[in-house]
Amino acid sequence: MAMLHLIRNSGFNSNALTQCLDMILPQDSILLIDDGCYNFSHALLLKTLTEQQDITLYFISQHADARAQCPNNKLFIPITLGEVVALLFKHDNSITWS
């Protein structure tokens, strides 16, 4: 069962990202929202994405823009707020880490 993990906080000042990455399984996806967009350069996230290539990572482009964050990594897929609903229905379950 594919899980969508929504990360709302920066891993630089919260342990939500670390907890999420400890629980993530192959075929799961991550959606960075709100301050979660500050995680584009987080070493643990980049390491996990490199080691577990089955994981897909999305981010809400409007949230990243509002925080002056611009990922330069092809592993990060931008989506709009309108596409979030479709992404939720694509997965069996979701969990919010905040």
C-alpha positions as CSV (number, residue, x, y, z in Angstrom):
1,M,0.0,0.0,0.0
2,A,1.5,3.3,-1.1
3,M,1.6,6.0,1.5
4,L,1.9,9.8,0.9
5,H,4.0,11.4,3.5
6,L,3.3,15.2,3.9
7,I,6.2,17.0,5.5
8,R,5.2,20.5,6.8
9,N,8.4,21.5,8.8
10,S,12.0,22.1,8.1
11,G,14.2,19.2,9.1
12,F,16.8,21.7,10.3
13,N,14.6,22.7,13.3
14,S,12.2,19.7,13.7
15,N,12.6,15.9,13.8
16,A,9.5,15.3,11.7
17,L,11.6,14.7,8.5
18,T,13.9,12.2,10.3
19,Q,10.9,10.4,11.7
20,C,9.3,10.2,8.3
21,L,12.4,8.9,6.6
22,D,12.8,6.3,9.4
23,M,9.3,5.0,8.5
24,I,9.2,5.4,4.7
25,L,8.8,2.3,2.5
26,P,9.6,1.6,-1.2
27,Q,6.8,2.9,-3.4
28,D,5.9,5.6,-0.9
29,S,5.9,9.3,-1.9
30,I,6.8,12.5,-0.1
31,L,5.1,15.9,-0.5
32,L,6.9,18.9,0.9
33,I,4.5,21.6,1.9
34,D,4.7,24.8,3.9
35,D,8.1,25.0,5.6
36,G,8.9,21.5,4.5
37,C,10.2,23.2,1.3
38,Y,13.3,24.2,3.3
39,N,14.3,20.5,3.1
40,F,15.6,20.7,-0.5
41,S,19.2,20.6,0.7
42,H,18.8,18.4,3.8
43,A,21.5,15.8,3.7
44,L,19.4,13.0,5.1
45,L,16.6,13.6,2.6
46,L,19.1,13.6,-0.3
47,K,20.8,10.5,0.9
48,T,17.4,8.7,1.3
49,L,16.3,9.7,-2.2
50,T,19.6,8.5,-3.6
51,E,19.5,5.1,-1.8
52,Q,15.8,4.4,-2.2
53,Q,15.1,5.3,-5.8
54,D,11.5,4.0,-5.6
55,I,10.5,7.0,-3.5
56,T,9.0,9.9,-5.3
57,L,9.3,13.4,-3.9
58,Y,6.9,16.2,-4.8
59,F,6.7,19.8,-3.6
60,I,4.1,22.5,-3.9
61,S,5.7,25.1,-6.2
62,Q,3.8,28.0,-4.7
63,H,5.0,27.1,-1.2
64,A,8.6,26.9,-2.4
65,D,8.4,30.2,-4.2
66,A,6.9,31.9,-1.2
67,R,10.0,30.8,0.8
68,A,12.5,31.7,-2.0
69,Q,13.4,28.0,-2.3
70,C,14.4,26.7,-5.7
71,P,15.4,23.0,-5.9
72,N,18.1,22.2,-8.4
73,N,17.6,18.5,-8.3
74,K,15.7,16.5,-10.9
75,L,14.4,14.2,-8.1
76,F,12.0,17.0,-6.8
77,I,8.8,17.2,-8.8
78,P,6.9,20.5,-8.6
79,I,3.1,20.4,-8.4
80,T,0.4,23.0,-7.8
81,L,-2.1,23.2,-5.0
82,G,-4.8,21.9,-7.4
83,E,-2.8,18.8,-8.1
84,V,-2.5,17.8,-4.4
85,V,-6.0,16.3,-4.3
86,A,-5.2,14.0,-7.3
87,L,-1.9,13.0,-5.6
88,L,-3.9,12.1,-2.4
89,F,-6.2,9.8,-4.4
90,K,-3.2,8.2,-6.1
91,H,-2.1,6.8,-2.7
92,D,-3.8,4.4,-0.4
93,N,-3.1,6.4,2.8
94,S,-1.5,9.6,3.8
95,I,0.2,10.9,7.0
96,T,1.2,14.4,7.9
97,W,4.5,15.0,9.7
98,S,4.6,18.3,11.6
